[in-house]
Amino acid sequence: MTTSVLPSPPAAPSAPPPATAPQAGPPARPDPPRRLRLRTVPGRIRAWTAAAVVALLALFGLATMAISDARAGLDVLGEHGAGRQVVTTANLYYALSDMDTQVANLLLIGGERLGGVREEAEKRYEQSRAQASEALLQAARLADDETERETVRSLLTKLGEYERLAERARQLNEQDGHTAGRPENPEVLRQYREATELMRLELLPQAYNATLDSGVLVRRTYEEQHAAVQTGRLAVAAAGLATLVALVGLQVYLAHRFRRILNPALLAATVVVTVLVGLVMGLLDREAANLRTAKQDGFDSVLALKRAQAISNSLHGDQSRYLLDPDAADTYEQVYLDKSQRVLHTDAGNLKKYYASLRTVRREYPGKVTFLGLLGDEANNARTKTHRDALAETLRRYEAFQQTDERLRRMNPSNQSNQSNQPQVNQTADPSQVTQSQTGRPRPDLSQVVRFRMADVAKAFDEYDKSLMGLADSHERTLRAAIKNGEDALGGWDYRLPAAILAAAVLIFVGVRPRLQEYR
């Protein structure tokens, strides 16, 4: 019997080799979008375009800021800025000092008319009071912080107190009815002393400080804005250059890649930017010059001359107070000298030397400036022949006014130091001004001195004051003309600048769009 052998089962398939674990490493970065790849032509076109547009926007922003700085500088010197506040407070100082001067004149005149002098003094007092009230109201409108408003409120309160004291002194003086000279009623002087001390120690210093504070604000703002305009001019030049570099680079790339010489739209954009940068830089250069003219040839001189006018009017009042109050005559004489030195400072320790120094000052100007003070500031600011000639005339009239003051003090019967301290009267002087040492006749009485004060001295002062005011008005015209020129030059740039920038941007996109469409 045959035994069958069964076949052996097939061998099991061999197991697959174990999979090798992948090596650890940084994750693969996704490829950037095709349009952002600088290796591609569209990417490079877009990069150049973006650089040109960013530079163009920077040019727009910098030019806008520089033009705004120029406008802000003009505003601060203009009719509604701190410059106007300076003039307002200077006018306030003048009006306040003139009120006190006219009260002293009225008390000194007494019951006499002196050819209408009394009526004129009363009219001037009322006018100055109205001007002071108007100046305070204007200062209140212009005040932009609580400190300034508090100063105005304080001035209003103290002005009301001054008016009460001055009115009481005037009423007592009218009841006295004395002839020209010192009041006989001692209560008149007591009331006036309180009034004039309030004016000299509180009202006038506050008004003067307000002028100085506003002046400091104007100077600081001017320096900041003028520097900003000059810096803005340089920034506009840099931004303009960057824009032109980007446009030229884009133009060169397109010409090289597409075998074309020029892209008309990009060429037009380049011309627009070039013209715009040139115009803006010229504008800012003119605005810096207008700001400089308005500040240096206008505002600085107006401020100095307004202050000189106010202080001059105050020292003119000291002449009346010197005659009105003999107990304080020495004080008023020293105050007169101090104020004169603030107007025009020379190296003189007393009035006698001061009178002599003025003659030298007047002869040497304009060839030589040997004096300081507010008129010295004007001498340094006067850059045109017109202003120098006007200042020379002002100096001549100031000297003439001081000569009448010299005669006034020599005539004063209570001046015991006439013969030793004052020079001799010129032989051609009026007989009423000749001293006892020359003729043997008695000195003029006080009523004659008062008449001389209200006639000759007042006339000399009015001529000097008009000359000073005319010089200040001339500089104010310079200030207004510079501001107007600056504002006229800035007119229209609020829409010209954005229109030019927009036109340049549109031309850039028009220039590159056909080239990008070729790759779609």
C-alpha positions in Angstrom: 0.0 0.0 0.0 1.4 3.2 -1.1 1.6 6.1 1.4 1.0 9.6 -0.1 3.1 12.5 1.2 1.2 15.8 1.8 3.0 18.9 0.6 4.3 21.2 3.3 2.4 24.5 3.8 4.0 27.5 2.1 6.3 29.6 4.2 4.9 32.7 5.8 5.8 35.8 4.1 8.7 37.6 5.7 7.8 40.7 7.8 8.5 44.0 6.2 11.5 45.8 7.5 10.7 48.3 10.2 10.0 51.8 9.0 12.8 54.3 9.7 11.6 57.2 11.9 11.8 60.5 10.0 14.6 62.9 11.2 13.5 65.8 13.3 14.0 69.3 11.7 12.5 72.8 11.3 9.1 72.9 9.7 9.1 73.8 6.0 8.2 77.5 5.4 5.4 78.1 3.0 6.4 79.8 -0.1 5.4 83.5 -0.2 2.6 84.5 -2.6 3.8 85.0 -6.1 3.1 88.7 -6.1 5.4 89.3 -3.1 8.4 87.4 -4.4 11.1 89.9 -5.2 12.7 87.3 -7.5 9.8 87.8 -9.9 9.3 90.8 -12.1 5.9 91.7 -10.7 7.2 91.5 -7.2 10.0 93.9 -8.0 7.7 96.3 -9.8 5.4 96.3 -6.7 8.4 96.9 -4.4 9.6 99.9 -6.4 6.0 101.2 -6.5 5.5 100.8 -2.8 8.7 102.6 -2.1 7.7 105.5 -4.3 4.2 105.7 -2.8 5.5 105.6 0.8 8.0 108.3 0.0 5.3 110.3 -1.6 3.1 110.0 1.5 6.0 111.0 3.7 6.5 114.1 1.5 2.8 115.0 1.9 2.9 114.6 5.7 6.1 116.6 6.2 5.0 119.4 3.8 1.6 119.6 5.6 3.3 119.9 9.0 5.8 122.6 7.8 3.0 124.7 6.2 1.0 124.3 9.5 4.0 125.5 11.5 4.3 128.5 9.3 0.6 129.3 9.7 0.8 128.9 13.4 3.8 131.3 13.6 1.9 134.0 11.7 -1.2 133.5 13.8 0.7 134.1 17.1 1.9 137.4 15.7 -1.4 138.4 14.1 -4.6 140.0 15.2 -5.9 137.1 17.3 -2.7 135.7 18.8 -0.4 136.5 21.7 1.1 139.4 19.7 -2.2 141.3 19.8 -2.4 140.6 23.5 1.0 142.2 24.0 -0.2 145.3 22.2 -3.4 145.3 24.2 -1.7 145.2 27.6 0.8 147.8 26.5 -2.2 150.1 25.5 -3.6 149.3 29.0 -0.4 150.5 30.7 -0.6 153.7 28.7 -4.2 154.3 29.5 -3.7 153.7 33.2 -0.7 155.9 33.4 -2.5 158.7 31.5 -5.4 158.5 33.9 -3.1 159.2 36.8 -1.3 161.9 34.9 -4.6 163.7 34.2 -5.7 163.5 37.8 -2.4 165.0 38.9 -2.9 167.8 36.3 -6.4 168.5 37.4 -5.4 168.8 41.1 -2.5 171.0 40.1 -4.6 173.3 37.9 -7.1 173.8 40.7 -10.0 176.2 39.9 -8.3 177.9 37.0 -9.1 177.2 33.4 -5.7 178.1 31.9 -7.1 178.6 28.4 -9.0 175.4 28.2 -6.3 173.2 29.8 -8.6 172.0 32.5 -11.3 171.0 30.1 -8.7 169.1 28.0 -7.4 167.3 31.1 -10.9 166.2 32.1 -11.6 165.0 28.5 -8.3 163.1 28.5 -9.1 161.4 31.8 -12.4 160.2 30.6 -10.9 158.9 27.3 -8.1 157.1 29.1 -10.6 155.5 31.5 -12.7 154.3 28.6 -9.5 153.0 26.8 -8.4 151.2 30.0 -11.8 149.5 30.3 -11.8 148.5 26.7 -8.3 147.1 26.9 -9.2 145.1 30.0 -12.2 143.6 28.2 -10.1 142.8 25.2 -7.4 141.2 27.4 -10.1 139.1 29.0 -11.3 137.9 25.6 -7.7 137.0 24.6 -6.8 135.3 27.9 -6.3 131.6 27.3 -5.5 130.4 30.8 -6.8 130.9 34.4 -3.7 132.9 35.5 -4.3 135.6 32.8 -8.0 135.8 33.6 -7.2 136.2 37.3 -4.8 139.0 36.4 -7.6 140.8 34.5 -10.1 140.4 37.3 -7.5 141.8 39.8 -6.9 144.8 37.5 -10.6 145.5 37.2 -11.1 145.4 41.0 -8.1 147.7 41.7 -9.0 150.0 38.8 -12.4 150.5 40.5 -10.7 151.3 43.8 -8.4 153.8 42.1 -11.3 155.6 40.4 -13.0 155.9 43.8 -9.9 157.5 45.4 -9.2 159.7 42.5 -12.8 160.9 42.3 -12.8 161.7 46.0 -9.6 163.8 45.6 -11.1 165.7 42.6 -14.2 166.5 44.6 -12.3 167.8 47.5 -10.1 169.8 45.2 -13.1 171.4 43.5 -14.4 172.4 46.9 -11.1 173.9 47.7 -11.1 176.0 44.5 -7.4 177.0 44.8 -5.5 178.8 42.1 -2.9 176.8 40.0 -0.5 175.2 42.3 -0.6 172.9 45.3 -4.0 172.3 46.9 -4.6 174.0 50.2 -6.7 171.2 51.7 -4.2 168.5 52.9 -7.0 165.9 52.5 -6.7 166.3 48.7 -3.1 165.2 48.7 -3.8 162.4 51.2 -6.5 160.9 48.9 -4.4 161.3 45.8 -1.4 159.7 47.5 -3.4 156.6 48.1 -4.7 156.6 44.6 -1.3 157.2 42.9 0.4 154.6 45.2 -2.3 152.1 44.2 -1.6 152.9 40.5 2.2 152.9 40.7 2.6 149.9 43.0 -0.1 147.6 41.9 -2.0 148.5 38.7 0.9 149.6 36.5 3.2 146.7 37.6 0.5 144.1 36.9 -0.2 145.6 33.5 3.5 145.8 32.7 4.1 142.2 33.8 1.2 141.1 31.7 2.9 142.7 28.7 6.2 141.0 29.5 4.5 137.6 30.0 2.7 137.9 26.6 6.0 139.1 25.0 7.8 136.0 26.4 5.1 133.8 24.9 5.4 135.4 21.5 9.2 135.1 21.5 9.1 131.5 22.5 6.4 130.5 20.0 8.2 132.4 17.3 11.4 130.7 17.9 9.7 127.3 18.0 7.7 127.9 14.8 10.5 129.6 12.9 12.8 126.7 13.7 10.1 124.2 12.8 9.6 125.9 9.4 13.3 125.7 8.6 13.5 122.1 9.8 10.4 121.3 7.8 12.1 122.7 4.7 15.0 120.4 5.1 12.7 117.4 5.8 10.6 118.2 2.6 13.8 118.3 0.6 14.9 114.9 2.0 11.4 113.3 1.4 11.3 114.8 -2.1 14.7 113.4 -2.9 13.7 109.9 -1.6 10.5 110.1 -3.8 12.5 111.0 -6.8 15.0 108.3 -6.2 12.2 105.7 -6.0 10.5 107.0 -9.2 13.8 107.1 -11.1 14.6 103.6 -9.9 11.2 102.3 -11.0 11.6 104.0 -14.4 15.1 102.5 -14.9 13.9 99.0 -13.9 10.9 99.1 -16.3 13.1 100.5 -19.1 15.7 97.8 -18.6 13.2 94.9 -18.2 10.7 95.8 -20.9 13.1 97.3 -23.4 11.4 100.6 -23.4 13.1 104.0 -23.0 10.6 105.9 -20.9 7.3 105.4 -19.1 5.2 108.6 -19.9 3.1 108.3 -16.7 6.1 107.8 -14.4 7.9 110.6 -16.2 4.9 112.9 -15.5 4.8 111.8 -11.9 8.5 112.7 -11.6 7.9 116.1 -13.0 4.9 116.7 -10.7 7.0 115.7 -7.6 10.0 117.8 -8.7 7.9 120.9 -9.3 6.0 120.3 -6.0 9.1 120.0 -3.9 10.6 123.1 -5.5 7.4 125.1 -4.8 7.0 123.9 -1.2 10.7 124.7 -0.4 10.4 128.1 -1.9 7.2 128.7 0.0 8.7 127.7 3.3 11.8 129.9 2.6 9.5 132.9 2.1 7.4 132.0 5.1 10.6 131.9 7.3 11.5 135.3 5.9 8.0 136.7 6.6 8.1 135.4 10.1 11.5 136.9 10.7 10.4 140.3 9.3 7.2 140.3 11.3 9.0 139.5 14.5 12.2 141.5 14.3 11.2 144.5 12.1 7.6 144.6 13.3 6.7 143.1 16.6 9.9 143.7 18.6 9.9 147.4 17.6 6.2 147.8 18.3 6.6 146.3 21.7 9.6 148.4 22.6 8.0 151.6 21.4 4.6 151.0 23.0 6.4 150.4 26.3 8.5 153.6 25.8 5.3 155.5 25.0 3.6 154.3 28.2 6.6 154.9 30.4 7.2 158.3 28.8 3.6 159.3 29.6 4.1 158.1 33.2 7.2 160.2 33.7 5.4 163.2 32.1 2.9 162.7 34.9 5.7 162.7 37.5 6.4 166.3 36.5 3.0 167.2 37.8 3.3 165.1 40.9 6.7 166.7 41.5 5.0 170.1 41.7 1.9 168.8 43.4 3.4 167.1 46.4 6.5 169.0 47.7 7.0 166.5 50.5 7.7 163.8 48.0 9.4 166.0 45.4 12.8 164.3 45.8 11.2 160.9 45.3 9.3 161.9 42.2 12.5 163.5 40.8 14.4 160.2 41.3 11.5 158.2 39.8 11.5 160.6 36.9 15.2 159.9 36.3 14.7 156.1 36.6 11.9 156.1 34.1 13.9 158.3 31.7 16.7 155.8 31.9 14.3 153.0 31.0 13.3 155.0 27.9 16.8 155.9 26.9 19.7 154.8 29.1 23.0 156.7 29.2 25.8 156.7 31.8 24.4 159.5 34.0 23.8 159.4 37.7 21.6 162.5 38.0 19.3 164.6 35.9 22.0 167.3 35.2 24.3 164.7 33.6 21.4 163.0 31.9 20.4 166.2 30.1 23.9 166.7 28.9 24.2 163.0 27.8 21.1 163.4 25.6 22.8 166.1 23.6 25.7 163.8 22.8 23.3 160.9 22.0 21.3 162.9 19.6 24.3 164.3 17.8 26.0 160.9 17.3 23.0 159.0 16.1 22.6 157.3 13.5 26.3 157.2 12.9 26.9 155.8 16.4 24.6 154.1 18.9 25.8 154.9 22.4 22.6 154.4 24.4 20.5 151.6 25.7 17.0 151.4 27.0 13.8 150.9 24.9 14.9 153.5 22.4 18.2 151.7 22.3 16.4 148.5 21.4 14.7 150.4 18.6 18.0 151.7 17.4 19.3 148.2 17.1 16.1 147.0 15.4 15.9 149.9 12.9 17.2 148.3 9.6 15.7 150.7 7.1 16.7 154.3 6.4 13.0 155.3 6.9 13.0 153.9 10.4 16.4 155.3 11.3 15.4 158.8 10.1 12.2 158.5 12.1 14.1 157.5 15.2 16.5 160.4 14.8 13.5 162.8 14.7 12.1 161.1 17.8 15.4 161.5 19.6 15.5 165.2 18.7 12.0 165.7 20.1 12.8 163.6 23.2 15.8 165.9 23.9 13.6 169.0 23.4 11.1 167.6 25.9 13.9 166.9 28.5 15.2 170.5 28.0 11.8 171.8 29.0 11.9 169.5 32.1 15.3 171.1 32.9 13.8 174.6 32.7 10.7 173.4 34.8 12.9 172.2 37.7 15.0 175.3 37.5 11.9 177.5 37.8 10.4 175.6 40.7 10.5 177.9 43.7 10.8 175.0 46.1 13.9 173.7 44.4 16.6 174.8 46.8 19.4 173.3 44.7 18.9 175.2 41.5 22.0 177.3 41.5 24.4 174.6 42.5 23.0 171.6 40.6 21.5 173.1 37.4 23.2 174.8 34.5 22.6 178.5 33.8 19.6 179.4 31.6 20.4 180.4 28.1 20.4 184.2 27.6 17.7 183.8 25.0 15.3 182.0 27.4 11.9 183.4 28.2 12.1 186.1 30.9 9.7 184.2 33.1 12.3 181.4 33.2 15.2 183.5 34.4 16.5 182.8 37.9 17.0 185.3 40.6 20.8 184.8 40.4 20.8 186.3 36.9 18.5 189.3 37.3 18.0 189.8 41.0 14.2 189.5 40.5 12.3 186.9 42.6 11.7 183.5 41.1 8.4 182.7 39.3 5.8 181.6 41.8 4.3 178.2 41.6 1.3 179.2 39.5 3.7 180.5 36.8 5.5 177.2 36.9 2.2 175.3 36.6 1.4 177.4 33.5 4.8 176.6 32.0 4.1 172.9 32.8 0.7 172.9 31.1 1.8 174.9 28.1 5.5 174.6 27.0 6.2 171.3 28.7 3.0 169.7 27.5 3.6 170.9 23.9 7.1 169.5 23.9 5.8 166.2 25.2 3.0 166.0 22.7 5.4 166.5 19.8 7.7 163.8 21.2 4.7 161.5 21.9 3.4 161.9 18.3 6.8 161.2 16.9 7.0 158.0 19.0 3.5 156.9 18.0 4.3 157.5 14.4 7.4 155.4 14.6 5.4 152.6 16.3 2.7 152.8 13.7 5.4 152.5 11.0 6.6 149.2 12.5 3.1 148.0 13.0 2.5 148.5 9.3 5.6 146.4 8.6 4.3 143.7 11.0 0.9 143.6 9.3 2.4 143.6 5.8 4.7 140.7 6.6 1.8 138.7 8.1 -0.5 139.5 5.1 2.3 138.4 2.7 2.7 135.2 4.6 -1.0 134.4 4.8 -1.5 135.2 1.1 1.4 132.9 0.1 -0.2 130.1 2.2 -3.6 130.6 0.6 -4.7 127.7 -1.5 -2.1 125.2 -0.3 -4.8 123.3 1.7 -6.0 121.9 -1.6 -3.0 122.4 -3.9 -0.7 120.1 -1.9 -3.1 117.1 -1.6 -4.2 117.5 -5.2 -0.5 117.4 -6.4 0.2 114.3 -4.2 -2.9 112.5 -5.4 -2.0 113.3 -9.0 1.5 111.9 -8.6 0.1 108.7 -6.9 -2.4 108.2 -9.8 0.3 108.7 -12.4 2.5 106.1 -10.6 -0.3 103.5 -10.7 -1.2 104.3 -14.3 2.4 103.8 -15.2 2.9 100.4 -13.6 -0.6 98.8 -14.2 0.0 97.8 -17.8 3.2 96.1 -17.0 1.6 94.1 -14.1 -1.3 93.0 -16.3 1.2 91.4 -18.7 1.9 88.7 -16.0 -1.7 87.8 -15.2 
